[in-house]
Amino acid sequence: MPDAITLLAPAKVNLYLHVGAVRADGYHPLDSLVAFADVGDRLKLSRAETFSLDVGGPYGHALNAQDDNLVVRVLLALANHLGLDDLPLAVSLDKRLPIAAGLGGGSSDAGAALRGANMLLELGLDDTVLEGLARAAGADGPMCYRAQPAFAGGVGERLEAVDLPPLHAVMVNPGLPSPTGAVYRAYDAGDTRQADRPETAMPSSAQALADWLARQRNDLEQPALSITPDIAQPMQALAALDSCRLVRMSGSGATVFGLFDDAASALDAAFALERDGWWVRPTVLGAPELRLG
C-alpha cells in the first residue's frame, strides 16, 4: 500500500428537495434526489506517527482545523470504534468549495476521510460500519460517504441507490453564505410542504430527466431568497441562457445550478457567467471518480 492517498470530496447537489414540517425532535423530513459533481474539495491522507489536520485551499481561510471540523469528528469516531485514542494519519484538506454553499462540503470531506483512512490503513471495514460512523457528520453523512446518486428520505438517512445518466451542469455561487439553520427557520415560519416522492417514474435520458426535474421543486429556495435576495442574480443569469434547460438552487443555497444538453453548452455557459465574486464551475453530475492518486 502507498504511504499517501488523495481523494475527491465531491460537491453534493440536490436535484430536487421536498421538505416537510419540522418534527418534535427538531429535524425535518425530506425527500430528495441527490447527485455528486466531478468537482469538489481534495483530501490527502498520509501515514504519520500521530493525527494532524492541515486546512488550505481557496476557501481554507474560512475554516479552522482546531474547530469542530467534520473530518476530525468522523475520524475520532473511527478511532473510538477501533479502540484507539487517535489515528496515525496526517490529513491535508484543500478546500475548493465555498462555505455554507448548499453543496454538503463538510459532510463530503468527512466521507472522503473515512474512505481514505479505511484504504490507507487497510482496516477492512465494510460500508455498513463506515456509513454508521459517517452519521457523526450529521444527516448528510451517510449519503456523502457513498457519494453516489440516490433518493434520500427520512432526514436524509434512508438511501435508495439510483442510476442517473450523466447530467451536464454549471454550478454558480454568488459569494454569499446561506446558513442552513436560518433558512430552515424561515421555512418553518411560512407555509410548509410535504416530503413527498414524485408519483411519476424518473426517466432514463438526460433530456427527459431535466424535464421531469422541472416539475419538482426545492422547498428551501424561497426561504433562502427571503434571507439572501441576491441568490436570485445567478438564477436569473442562468435562466437567460437559451441553452439552459433547468435552473434550481441546491440544498439551502446559495449555490444554484443549471442543466445543459452537453459539455460544450455547459462550458460556454460557464464562460458567459464568469464575473467578480462569483464561483462558477462546469461539471458532470452523477457518480464521479473518487480516488485521485
C-alpha positions as CSV (number, residue, x, y, z in Angstrom):
1,M,0.0,0.0,0.0
2,P,1.2,3.6,-0.7
3,D,2.2,6.0,2.1
4,A,-0.4,8.5,1.0
5,I,-3.7,8.7,-0.9
6,T,-5.6,11.6,-2.4
7,L,-9.4,11.6,-2.8
8,L,-12.0,13.9,-4.2
9,A,-14.7,15.1,-1.8
10,P,-17.3,15.8,-4.4
11,A,-19.9,18.6,-4.2
12,K,-23.4,17.2,-3.4
13,V,-26.3,18.6,-5.4
14,N,-30.0,18.3,-4.5
15,L,-31.6,17.9,-7.9
16,Y,-34.9,18.4,-6.1
17,L,-35.7,18.8,-2.4
18,H,-39.1,18.3,-0.9
19,V,-39.3,19.2,2.8
20,G,-42.0,18.5,5.4
21,A,-42.9,20.3,8.6
22,V,-40.4,20.2,11.5
23,R,-40.7,17.1,13.7
24,A,-40.8,17.1,17.5
25,D,-37.1,16.2,17.6
26,G,-36.2,19.3,15.6
27,Y,-35.5,17.5,12.3
28,H,-37.3,18.0,9.0
29,P,-38.5,15.0,7.0
30,L,-37.4,15.3,3.4
31,D,-37.4,13.6,0.0
32,S,-34.6,14.4,-2.4
33,L,-32.7,13.2,-5.4
34,V,-29.0,13.8,-4.9
35,A,-26.1,13.6,-7.3
36,F,-22.5,14.3,-6.9
37,A,-20.2,16.5,-9.1
38,D,-16.8,15.8,-10.5
39,V,-15.5,19.0,-8.7
40,G,-15.1,19.4,-5.0
41,D,-12.5,19.6,-2.2
42,R,-9.4,17.4,-2.2
43,L,-8.2,15.3,0.8
44,K,-4.7,13.9,1.1
45,L,-4.1,11.3,3.8
46,S,-0.6,10.3,4.7
47,R,0.8,7.8,7.2
48,A,2.2,9.5,10.3
49,E,3.1,9.0,13.9
50,T,0.1,10.9,15.2
51,F,-3.0,12.5,13.8
52,S,-2.9,16.1,12.4
53,L,-5.2,18.2,10.1
54,D,-4.0,21.0,7.9
55,V,-6.5,23.1,6.1
56,G,-5.7,25.2,3.0
57,G,-7.0,26.0,-0.5
58,P,-9.1,28.9,-1.8
59,Y,-11.6,28.7,0.9
60,G,-9.4,27.3,3.7
61,H,-9.2,30.7,5.4
62,A,-12.9,30.3,6.4
63,L,-12.2,27.1,8.4
64,N,-10.1,26.5,11.4
65,A,-8.6,23.0,11.8
66,Q,-8.9,23.3,15.6
67,D,-12.7,24.0,15.4
68,D,-15.3,21.2,15.4
69,N,-14.3,20.1,11.9
70,L,-16.4,17.3,10.5
71,V,-13.2,15.5,9.3
72,V,-11.9,15.4,12.8
73,R,-15.3,14.4,14.2
74,V,-15.7,11.3,12.0
75,L,-12.0,10.2,12.3
76,L,-12.3,10.5,16.0
77,A,-15.4,8.3,15.8
78,L,-13.4,5.8,13.7
79,A,-10.6,5.8,16.2
80,N,-13.1,5.2,19.1
81,H,-14.6,2.3,17.1
82,L,-11.1,0.8,16.8
83,G,-10.3,1.4,20.5
84,L,-7.7,4.0,19.7
85,D,-7.1,7.5,21.0
86,D,-6.4,8.8,17.5
87,L,-5.3,7.6,14.1
88,P,-1.7,7.6,12.7
89,L,-2.7,10.0,9.8
90,A,-1.7,13.4,8.6
91,V,-4.7,14.9,6.7
92,S,-4.4,17.8,4.3
93,L,-7.7,19.4,3.3
94,D,-7.6,21.5,0.1
95,K,-10.9,23.5,0.5
96,R,-12.1,24.4,-3.0
97,L,-15.8,24.6,-2.4
98,P,-17.4,27.7,-1.0
99,I,-18.5,27.6,2.7
100,A,-22.2,27.4,3.6
101,A,-23.0,26.8,-0.1
102,G,-25.6,24.1,-0.1
103,L,-23.1,21.6,-1.5
104,G,-22.5,19.3,1.5
105,G,-18.8,20.3,1.5
106,G,-18.1,19.4,5.2
107,S,-20.0,16.2,5.0
108,S,-18.3,15.2,1.8
109,D,-14.9,16.0,3.3
110,A,-15.8,13.7,6.2
111,G,-16.9,10.9,3.9
112,A,-13.7,11.1,1.9
113,A,-11.7,11.0,5.1
114,L,-13.4,7.8,6.2
115,R,-12.9,6.2,2.8
116,G,-9.3,7.2,2.7
117,A,-8.5,6.1,6.2
118,N,-10.1,2.7,5.6
119,M,-8.0,2.2,2.4
120,L,-4.7,3.7,3.6
121,L,-4.6,1.9,7.0
122,E,-6.0,-1.3,5.4
123,L,-8.7,-1.5,8.1
124,G,-11.1,-3.7,6.0
125,L,-14.2,-2.1,7.4
126,D,-17.4,-2.6,5.3
127,D,-19.6,0.2,4.1
128,T,-22.3,-0.5,6.7
129,V,-19.8,0.3,9.5
130,L,-18.4,3.3,7.8
131,E,-21.8,4.7,6.9
132,G,-22.7,4.4,10.6
133,L,-19.6,6.3,11.5
134,A,-20.4,8.9,8.9
135,R,-23.5,9.8,10.9
136,A,-21.2,11.7,13.2
137,A,-21.1,14.3,10.4
138,G,-24.9,14.8,10.5
139,A,-27.8,13.8,8.4
140,D,-25.8,14.2,5.1
141,G,-23.0,12.0,6.4
142,P,-24.1,8.6,5.0
143,M,-25.1,9.9,1.6
144,C,-21.8,11.8,1.3
145,Y,-19.8,8.8,2.3
146,R,-21.4,6.9,-0.5
147,A,-21.1,9.8,-3.0
148,Q,-23.4,8.0,-5.4
149,P,-26.7,9.2,-6.9
150,A,-29.7,8.3,-4.6
151,F,-33.1,9.1,-3.5
152,A,-32.8,10.3,0.1
153,G,-35.7,10.1,2.6
154,G,-36.3,10.3,6.3
155,V,-34.0,13.1,7.4
156,G,-31.5,12.0,4.7
157,E,-30.5,8.7,6.2
158,R,-32.8,6.5,4.1
159,L,-31.0,6.0,0.9
160,E,-32.1,4.3,-2.3
161,A,-29.4,4.0,-5.0
162,V,-30.4,5.1,-8.4
163,D,-28.8,5.1,-11.8
164,L,-28.6,8.6,-13.4
165,P,-27.5,9.5,-16.9
166,P,-24.6,12.0,-16.8
167,L,-26.0,15.5,-16.3
168,H,-24.0,18.4,-17.8
169,A,-24.4,21.3,-15.5
170,V,-22.9,24.6,-14.3
171,M,-22.8,25.4,-10.6
172,V,-22.7,29.1,-9.6
173,N,-22.3,30.6,-6.1
174,P,-22.6,34.4,-5.9
175,G,-20.1,34.6,-3.0
176,L,-22.8,34.8,-0.4
177,P,-23.3,32.5,2.6
178,S,-26.7,30.9,3.1
179,P,-26.7,29.5,6.7
180,T,-28.8,26.3,6.8
181,G,-30.3,27.0,10.2
182,A,-31.6,30.4,9.2
183,V,-33.1,29.0,6.0
184,Y,-34.9,26.3,7.8
185,R,-36.3,28.8,10.4
186,A,-37.6,30.9,7.5
187,Y,-39.2,27.8,6.0
188,D,-40.8,26.9,9.3
189,A,-42.2,30.5,9.6
190,G,-44.1,30.1,6.3
191,D,-46.4,27.6,4.7
192,T,-44.7,24.2,4.9
193,R,-45.0,21.5,2.2
194,Q,-44.8,17.7,2.2
195,A,-41.7,15.5,1.9
196,D,-43.4,13.7,-1.0
197,R,-41.8,11.4,-3.6
198,P,-42.8,12.2,-7.2
199,E,-45.6,10.0,-8.4
200,T,-44.3,9.7,-12.0
201,A,-41.3,7.4,-12.7
202,M,-37.9,9.0,-13.2
203,P,-36.9,8.9,-16.9
204,S,-33.6,7.5,-18.0
205,S,-32.4,10.0,-20.6
206,A,-30.7,13.3,-19.6
207,Q,-33.1,15.5,-21.6
208,A,-36.3,13.8,-20.3
209,L,-34.8,13.8,-16.7
210,A,-34.3,17.6,-16.9
211,D,-38.0,18.0,-17.9
212,W,-39.0,15.7,-15.1
213,L,-37.0,17.6,-12.6
214,A,-38.6,20.9,-13.7
215,R,-41.9,19.5,-12.4
216,Q,-40.3,19.0,-8.9
217,R,-39.1,21.8,-6.5
218,N,-36.7,22.9,-3.9
219,D,-38.8,23.9,-0.9
220,L,-35.9,25.8,0.7
221,E,-35.5,28.1,-2.4
222,Q,-38.0,30.8,-1.4
223,P,-36.9,30.9,2.3
224,A,-33.3,31.2,1.2
225,L,-34.2,34.0,-1.2
226,S,-36.1,35.8,1.5
227,I,-32.9,35.9,3.6
228,T,-30.4,36.4,0.8
229,P,-32.3,38.0,-2.2
230,D,-29.1,38.3,-4.3
231,I,-29.1,34.5,-4.8
232,A,-31.7,35.4,-7.5
233,Q,-29.0,37.0,-9.6
234,P,-27.2,33.8,-10.7
235,M,-30.5,32.1,-11.1
236,Q,-31.7,34.9,-13.5
237,A,-28.3,34.8,-15.4
238,L,-28.6,31.1,-15.9
239,A,-32.3,31.3,-17.0
240,A,-31.4,34.0,-19.6
241,L,-29.2,31.4,-21.4
242,D,-31.1,29.8,-24.3
243,S,-29.2,26.5,-23.8
244,C,-30.1,26.1,-20.1
245,R,-32.9,23.6,-19.6
246,L,-33.4,23.9,-15.8
247,V,-32.4,26.3,-13.1
248,R,-32.6,25.4,-9.4
249,M,-30.9,26.2,-6.1
250,S,-29.1,23.3,-4.4
251,G,-30.0,22.4,-0.8
252,S,-30.3,25.5,1.4
253,G,-28.2,27.6,-1.1
254,A,-26.5,29.8,-2.0
255,T,-25.2,27.7,-4.9
256,V,-27.5,27.3,-7.9
257,F,-27.1,25.1,-10.9
258,G,-28.3,24.9,-14.5
259,L,-28.6,21.8,-16.6
260,F,-27.5,21.7,-20.2
261,D,-27.7,19.2,-23.1
262,D,-23.9,18.6,-23.5
263,A,-20.5,19.5,-22.2
264,A,-19.9,22.2,-24.8
265,S,-23.0,24.1,-23.9
266,A,-22.2,23.9,-20.2
267,L,-18.6,25.2,-20.8
268,D,-19.9,28.1,-22.9
269,A,-22.3,28.9,-20.2
270,A,-19.6,28.9,-17.5
271,F,-17.5,31.3,-19.6
272,A,-20.6,33.6,-20.1
273,L,-21.3,33.6,-16.3
274,E,-17.9,34.4,-15.0
275,R,-17.8,37.7,-13.1
276,D,-16.2,39.1,-10.0
277,G,-17.2,37.5,-6.8
278,W,-18.9,34.5,-8.4
279,W,-17.7,30.9,-8.1
280,V,-18.6,29.2,-11.4
281,R,-17.8,25.6,-12.3
282,P,-18.9,23.5,-15.3
283,T,-19.4,19.9,-14.1
284,V,-20.9,16.5,-14.8
285,L,-23.4,15.4,-12.1
286,G,-23.6,11.7,-11.3
287,A,-21.2,9.3,-9.8
288,P,-17.6,10.8,-10.0
289,E,-14.3,9.0,-9.7
290,L,-13.3,9.5,-6.1
291,R,-9.7,8.3,-5.9
292,L,-7.3,10.7,-7.5
293,G,-3.9,9.2,-6.5
